[in-house]
Amino acid sequence: MAYILGVDIGTSGTKTVLFSEDGTPVASALYDYPLYTPCNGYAEQDPADWWNACVNSIRDVVAKSGVPADEIKGVGLSGQMHGLVMLDKDNKVIRNSIIWCDQRTGKEVVEITEKVGHDRLIAITANPAITGFTAAKIMWVKNNEPENYEKCRHILLPKDYIRFMLTGEFATEVSDASGMQLLDIPSRCWSDEVLTKLGIDKSLLAKVYESPEITGTVTKAVAQATGLKEGTPVVGGAGDNAAAAVGTGVVEDGKAFTTIGSSGVVFAHTSDISIDPKGRVHTFCCAVPGCWHVMGVTQSAGLSLKWFRDNFAWSEMETAASMGVDPYYLMDKEADSVPIGANRLFYMPYLNGERTPHLDPNVRGAFVGLSTMHKKKDMLRAVMEGVSYSLRDCVEVMREMNISIDDMMACGGGGTSPLWRQMLADLYACNVKTTANKEGPALGVALLAAVGAGIYSSVPEACKAVIKPEKIQEPIAENSAKYEKVYALYKKLYPAMKANFDELASLDV
């Protein structure tokens, strides 16, 4: 029996899982680490924390599993995207990593757009300039910490720093590199044009691989520290969402997944590159060689429901505690008792601005249509429906780009709700499924490692062998017809209120 290791370097911690070749989890370990906010809007982490968590979790998993080291055939890496790790000439970390959620780079976003040009930037990198992307962070260091920039000899993403520590190799792969805003997305290589216009030396960047390719092997020192065998292959791996796509089997045209966590993500696979000229969705290279994915994001998906729970669902939380069940279970039941359309009540799920399709930092949440007839359960249903309409907005943009979605996987906390899955099935007009395996990104990169090790011949083959649907929600034609009427009105709310939100943002009282 062959085994494969998936290591997921997340924002809150690193999770390592050892799988058998059929995708069965054998052992896992999770190590947490802190996030630092030295100033308002800043978000940083110490790469040493990631490395310590990686070493400890691998060592624990290998020991707990009892699997001989020579039967572990490969390692795959997933991780938080967009983070900036800078190394000096001695390969030492220069400063804490500026991570994905850092918002200090507003001026640099303007600078990048001016230097490259808005339309040209989208044509090359498939995205407008965004504060969270790595290029803006590099420019911020260049502008604000010139002494650190001068010392820099290598620029790496978080998981690629772990790769360097495991193998001694400077390497990245196309899916994670796509989020740096320095990659030519159609050509799957670094963009000389963007690098030249931004004044970033190409030699600072790592070699780019496809996700299942072997990028290096475990060193002797790492083998001694972790229990792995020296020479174990380490493949390219993938950014977190691209890894999750492999872990849910979204690796062929027509397949997509929806994640309802704090934010909401709609992710669709495409074998032909498609770029939205308006920049409403992200187009990245995906973990399947020669293919891409398109991703829409709604900022406050599960966060909207959590906000409602924390502020209005106290009785549900008390009852749930006495029953030993999750409060969301009771909230699901209450919302399910309300008809489609929440008795003519809308919720606009824009608590923290929005990304898809509006790209509007000023828009805010709102209940529209509230009357004396409405009860808490109506508002609860409206919140769940409002999030679902926002996710449908993402799907609409993708369909406008001629990306087919016939098969949808549901992930994240919201994906456990039968009611929410049914809403999505009815609104998307396609089946919505869950998978039996819940390991997501760790499983995805483990399967990439299995391809790199020759256990499977391709990523789709690996997914067909391992990924099995568990629950299927089919669209109900009657429900879909009702939702179309309600959704048509929902789409009119933002354009009608945009000017009011802009005025609200500048209101001085």
C-alpha positions in Angstrom: 0.0 0.0 0.0 1.3 3.4 -0.9 0.6 6.5 1.2 0.7 10.3 0.5 1.0 13.3 2.7 -1.0 16.5 2.4 0.2 19.6 4.3 -2.1 22.6 4.4 -0.4 25.9 5.7 -3.5 27.9 6.7 -3.9 31.3 8.4 -4.8 29.9 11.8 -2.7 26.8 11.7 -1.1 24.0 9.7 -2.9 20.7 9.2 -1.1 17.7 8.0 -2.9 14.5 7.0 -1.6 11.2 5.8 -3.8 9.3 3.3 -3.7 5.9 1.8 -3.6 5.9 -2.0 -7.4 5.5 -2.0 -7.9 8.7 -0.1 -8.6 7.3 3.3 -7.2 9.5 6.1 -4.8 7.5 8.3 -3.6 10.1 10.7 -3.7 13.9 11.1 -2.3 16.7 13.3 -3.0 20.4 13.6 -0.7 23.1 15.1 -2.0 26.7 15.6 0.0 29.9 15.5 -0.7 33.6 16.0 -1.5 36.5 13.7 0.1 39.8 14.3 -1.6 43.2 13.7 1.0 45.9 14.5 -1.2 48.6 13.0 -4.9 48.9 12.0 -5.4 47.1 8.8 -2.1 45.2 9.0 -1.9 41.4 9.1 1.4 39.5 9.5 2.8 36.1 10.5 6.2 34.8 11.4 7.3 32.1 8.8 9.2 30.3 11.6 5.8 29.6 13.2 4.6 27.9 9.9 7.8 25.9 9.7 7.6 24.7 13.3 4.0 23.7 12.9 4.9 21.8 9.7 7.8 19.9 11.3 5.7 19.0 14.4 2.6 18.0 12.5 4.5 15.8 10.0 6.5 14.2 12.8 3.2 13.5 14.8 1.4 12.1 11.8 4.2 9.8 10.7 4.6 8.5 14.3 0.8 8.1 14.9 0.3 6.3 11.7 3.0 3.7 12.1 3.4 3.7 8.3 7.0 3.0 7.3 8.7 6.0 5.8 9.5 4.3 2.5 5.8 3.7 1.9 5.1 7.5 2.0 5.5 8.2 -1.7 5.1 12.0 -1.9 4.2 15.2 -0.2 1.8 17.9 -1.4 1.6 21.5 -0.1 -1.4 23.7 0.1 -1.5 27.1 1.7 -2.9 30.6 2.2 -2.4 32.5 -0.9 -0.9 36.0 -1.6 1.5 36.2 1.4 4.9 37.8 1.0 8.0 36.1 2.3 11.4 37.8 1.7 14.7 36.1 2.2 18.2 37.6 2.2 21.4 36.4 0.6 21.8 33.9 3.4 18.3 32.6 2.9 17.1 34.1 6.2 13.7 35.7 6.6 14.1 39.5 6.4 10.7 40.5 8.0 7.4 38.9 9.1 5.3 37.8 6.2 2.6 40.3 5.1 -0.3 37.9 4.6 -3.4 37.8 2.3 -5.8 39.8 4.5 -3.5 42.8 5.0 -5.0 46.1 3.7 -2.1 48.5 3.9 -1.4 48.7 0.2 -4.1 51.1 -1.1 -1.6 53.5 -2.6 0.4 50.7 -4.2 -2.8 49.4 -5.9 -3.2 52.8 -7.5 0.5 52.8 -8.4 0.3 49.4 -10.1 -2.8 50.4 -12.0 -1.1 53.6 -13.3 2.1 51.9 -14.2 0.7 48.8 -16.0 -2.7 50.2 -17.1 -6.1 48.9 -15.9 -7.0 47.0 -19.0 -3.5 45.7 -19.7 -3.2 44.4 -16.1 -6.4 42.5 -16.5 -5.4 41.1 -19.9 -2.1 39.8 -18.5 -2.9 38.9 -14.9 -6.6 38.3 -15.4 -7.4 40.6 -12.4 -7.5 44.3 -11.5 -5.0 45.4 -8.9 -6.1 44.3 -5.4 -4.7 45.2 -2.0 -4.5 41.5 -1.0 -2.3 40.4 -3.9 1.4 39.9 -3.5 2.5 42.5 -6.0 1.0 45.3 -4.0 2.8 44.0 -0.9 6.2 43.9 -2.7 5.6 47.5 -3.9 4.8 48.6 -0.3 8.0 47.2 1.1 9.9 48.8 -1.8 8.2 52.2 -1.0 8.2 52.0 2.8 11.1 49.7 3.8 13.7 50.3 1.1 16.4 48.8 3.4 14.5 45.5 3.5 13.8 45.5 -0.2 17.5 46.1 -0.9 18.5 43.0 1.2 15.9 40.8 -0.6 17.2 38.0 -2.8 14.2 35.7 -2.9 10.5 36.3 -2.9 8.3 33.3 -1.9 4.7 32.5 -1.1 3.9 31.0 2.3 3.7 27.3 1.2 6.7 27.9 -1.1 8.8 29.0 1.9 7.8 25.6 3.5 8.9 23.9 0.3 12.3 25.6 0.5 12.7 24.5 4.1 11.7 20.9 3.1 13.8 20.6 -0.1 16.2 23.5 -0.4 14.6 24.4 -3.7 13.1 27.8 -4.7 10.0 26.8 -6.5 6.3 27.7 -6.9 3.4 26.5 -9.0 0.9 28.1 -11.3 -2.2 28.2 -9.1 -0.6 30.0 -6.1 1.6 32.2 -8.4 -1.6 33.3 -10.1 -2.5 35.3 -7.0 0.7 37.3 -7.0 -0.4 39.5 -9.9 3.0 39.0 -11.6 2.1 35.9 -13.6 1.0 35.9 -17.2 -2.2 33.9 -16.6 -2.8 32.9 -20.3 0.8 31.8 -20.8 1.4 30.4 -17.3 4.7 32.1 -16.8 6.1 35.3 -15.1 5.2 38.4 -17.0 8.3 40.3 -18.1 6.1 43.3 -19.0 4.5 43.6 -15.6 7.8 43.0 -13.8 9.6 45.6 -15.9 6.9 48.2 -15.4 6.9 47.7 -11.6 10.7 47.6 -11.4 10.8 44.1 -9.8 13.8 41.9 -10.7 12.7 38.6 -12.1 15.6 36.8 -10.5 13.9 37.3 -7.1 11.1 35.0 -8.1 11.0 31.2 -7.9 10.8 28.8 -10.8 7.2 28.0 -11.8 5.9 24.4 -12.1 2.6 22.8 -12.8 0.9 21.6 -9.6 1.5 17.8 -9.9 5.2 18.2 -11.0 8.0 17.2 -8.6 9.7 20.4 -7.4 12.3 18.8 -5.1 12.9 16.1 -2.5 13.0 16.0 1.3 16.5 16.7 2.6 18.5 14.6 5.1 18.1 17.1 7.9 14.3 17.3 7.4 14.0 13.5 7.2 15.7 13.3 10.6 13.4 15.9 12.1 10.1 14.5 10.8 10.5 10.8 10.2 10.1 11.1 6.5 12.5 9.3 4.2 15.3 11.4 2.6 14.5 11.9 -1.1 10.7 11.7 -0.7 9.3 13.8 -3.6 7.6 17.1 -2.9 5.2 18.2 -5.7 4.1 21.8 -6.7 0.9 21.6 -4.7 -1.7 24.4 -4.9 -3.2 27.5 -3.4 -5.9 26.8 -0.9 -9.0 27.1 -3.2 -7.3 25.3 -6.1 -6.3 22.5 -3.6 -9.9 22.3 -2.4 -11.1 22.0 -6.0 -9.0 18.8 -6.4 -10.1 17.6 -3.0 -13.8 17.9 -4.1 -13.3 16.5 -7.6 -13.8 19.9 -9.4 -11.2 19.1 -12.1 -13.3 19.0 -15.3 -15.5 21.3 -17.4 -19.0 21.7 -16.0 -17.9 21.1 -12.4 -17.8 23.8 -9.7 -17.9 24.2 -5.9 -19.5 26.7 -3.6 -17.9 27.3 -0.2 -19.9 29.0 2.5 -17.5 29.9 5.2 -17.0 33.4 6.6 -16.9 34.5 3.0 -18.5 32.7 0.1 -16.7 31.4 -2.9 -18.0 30.0 -6.2 -15.2 28.2 -8.0 -15.6 26.8 -11.6 -13.1 24.7 -13.6 -12.5 25.6 -17.3 -10.2 24.0 -19.8 -10.3 27.2 -21.9 -9.1 30.5 -20.4 -11.8 33.0 -19.9 -11.1 36.5 -18.4 -13.8 39.0 -17.3 -12.8 42.4 -18.7 -14.7 44.1 -15.9 -12.6 42.3 -13.3 -15.7 41.0 -11.3 -14.3 37.5 -10.9 -10.8 36.1 -10.5 -9.3 33.9 -13.2 -6.3 31.8 -12.1 -4.4 28.8 -13.4 -5.7 25.7 -11.7 -4.0 22.6 -10.4 -4.9 20.6 -13.5 -2.1 21.2 -16.0 -3.1 23.4 -18.9 -6.4 24.4 -17.3 -7.8 27.4 -15.4 -10.4 28.3 -12.8 -12.7 31.2 -12.4 -13.6 32.3 -8.8 -16.2 34.7 -7.5 -16.2 35.9 -3.9 -19.0 37.3 -1.7 -17.4 38.9 1.3 -20.0 38.2 4.1 -21.6 34.8 3.5 -21.4 32.6 6.6 -20.4 35.8 8.4 -23.9 37.2 7.8 -25.5 34.2 9.5 -22.9 34.3 12.4 -23.6 38.0 12.8 -27.4 37.3 13.0 -26.8 34.4 15.4 -24.6 36.4 17.8 -26.9 39.4 17.9 -30.4 38.0 17.6 -30.5 34.2 18.1 -29.8 34.1 21.9 -32.8 31.9 22.6 -31.7 29.5 19.9 -28.2 29.4 21.4 -29.5 28.7 24.9 -31.9 26.0 23.7 -29.1 24.4 21.6 -26.8 24.3 24.6 -29.4 22.5 26.7 -30.1 20.0 23.9 -26.4 19.5 23.0 -26.9 20.5 19.4 -25.5 23.2 17.1 -27.5 26.5 17.2 -27.3 26.5 13.4 -29.4 23.3 13.4 -32.2 25.0 15.2 -31.9 28.2 13.0 -32.1 26.0 9.9 -35.4 24.5 11.2 -36.8 28.0 11.9 -35.8 29.3 8.4 -37.3 26.2 6.7 -40.7 27.1 8.2 -40.8 30.4 6.2 -41.8 30.4 2.5 -39.5 31.2 -0.4 -39.0 35.0 -0.6 -39.1 35.3 3.3 -42.6 36.9 3.1 -41.3 39.7 0.7 -38.3 40.5 2.9 -34.8 40.9 1.4 -31.4 40.9 3.0 -28.4 42.5 1.2 -25.4 40.6 2.5 -22.8 43.4 2.2 -21.7 43.8 5.8 -18.1 44.5 4.8 -18.4 45.7 1.2 -18.5 43.4 -1.7 -16.2 41.8 -4.3 -18.4 39.9 -6.9 -20.0 41.3 -8.9 -19.9 44.9 -7.5 -16.3 45.5 -6.4 -17.6 48.1 -4.0 -16.0 48.8 -0.6 -18.7 51.3 0.3 -21.8 49.1 0.0 -23.2 47.8 3.3 -25.8 45.3 4.5 -29.5 46.1 4.6 -32.9 44.5 5.2 -35.4 45.8 2.6 -39.1 45.3 2.9 -39.2 45.0 6.7 -42.7 45.3 8.2 -44.6 44.7 11.4 -45.7 41.2 10.1 -42.1 40.0 10.0 -40.7 37.8 12.8 -37.2 36.7 13.6 -37.5 33.6 11.5 -38.4 35.7 8.4 -35.2 37.7 8.9 -33.3 34.5 9.3 -34.6 33.1 6.1 -33.9 36.4 4.4 -30.3 36.3 5.5 -29.8 32.8 4.1 -31.6 33.7 0.8 -29.6 37.0 0.5 -26.3 35.1 0.7 -27.6 32.6 -1.8 -28.6 35.4 -4.2 -25.1 36.9 -3.9 -23.6 33.5 -4.8 -26.0 33.3 -7.7 -24.5 36.7 -8.8 -21.1 34.9 -9.1 -22.6 32.1 -11.2 -24.3 34.7 -13.5 -21.0 36.3 -14.2 -19.4 32.9 -15.0 -22.3 32.0 -17.3 -21.9 35.3 -19.0 -18.3 34.2 -19.7 -19.6 31.0 -21.3 -18.4 28.8 -18.4 -20.8 25.9 -18.0 -21.8 24.8 -14.5 -23.7 21.5 -14.5 -22.5 20.0 -11.3 -21.9 21.8 -8.0 -20.2 20.7 -4.8 -21.0 22.4 -1.5 -18.2 22.9 1.0 -17.6 24.8 4.3 -19.9 25.2 7.2 -22.8 26.4 5.2 -22.6 23.3 3.0 -23.7 21.1 6.0 -27.1 22.8 5.9 -29.7 20.8 3.9 -31.8 24.0 3.6 -28.9 26.1 2.3 -27.9 23.4 -0.2 -31.5 23.2 -1.5 -31.6 27.0 -1.9 -28.4 26.8 -4.0 -29.7 23.9 -6.1 -32.9 25.8 -6.8 -31.1 29.0 -7.6 -28.4 27.4 -9.7 -30.8 25.0 -11.4 -28.3 22.1 -11.0 -27.5 19.3 -8.5 -25.6 20.4 -5.4 -23.6 17.6 -3.7 -21.3 17.1 -0.8 -18.4 14.6 -0.5 -17.8 11.9 2.1 -14.2 13.1 2.6 -14.1 16.4 4.4 -10.3 17.0 4.3 -10.5 19.4 1.4 -7.2 21.1 0.6 -5.0 18.5 2.4 -6.6 15.7 0.3 -6.3 17.8 -2.8 -2.6 18.3 -2.6 -2.1 14.7 -1.4 -3.7 13.6 -4.7 -1.4 15.9 -6.6 1.5 14.2 -4.8 0.0 10.8 -5.8 0.0 12.0 -9.5 3.6 13.2 -9.1 4.6 9.9 -7.6 3.1 7.9 -10.5 0.3 6.3 -8.4 -2.2 7.9 -10.8 -1.6 9.1 -14.3 -3.5 12.4 -14.1 -5.4 14.6 -11.7 -8.9 13.7 -13.1 -8.0 10.0 -12.8 -7.0 10.5 -9.2 -10.2 12.3 -8.4 -12.4 9.7 -10.1 -10.7 7.0 -8.0 -11.0 8.8 -4.7 -13.8 11.4 -4.6 -17.2 10.0 -3.9 -20.4 12.2 -3.6 -22.3 11.7 -0.3 -25.5 13.8 -0.4 -27.2 15.2 -3.5 -29.7 18.0 -3.5 -31.7 18.2 -6.8 -33.3 21.4 -7.9 -37.1 21.6 -7.4 -38.6 23.1 -10.6 -41.4 24.9 -8.6 -38.9 26.4 -6.2 -36.6 27.5 -9.0 -39.5 29.3 -10.7 -40.3 31.2 -7.5 -36.7 32.1 -6.8 -36.3 33.5 -10.4 -39.0 36.1 -9.6 -37.5 37.1 -6.3 -33.9 37.1 -7.6 -35.0 39.4 -10.5 -36.0 42.0 -7.9 -32.9 41.4 -5.7 -30.7 42.3 -8.6 -32.3 45.8 -8.8 -31.6 46.7 -5.2 -27.8 47.4 -5.4 -28.0 49.7 -8.5 -30.9 51.6 -7.0 -29.1 52.1 -3.7 -25.4 52.5 -4.8 -25.4 56.3 -4.6 -26.9 56.2 -1.1 -24.1 53.8 0.1 -21.5 56.1 -1.4 -23.0 59.1 0.4 -23.2 57.1 3.6 -19.5 56.2 3.4 -18.6 59.9 3.3 -21.2 61.1 5.9 -19.6 63.2 8.6 -21.8 63.5 11.7 
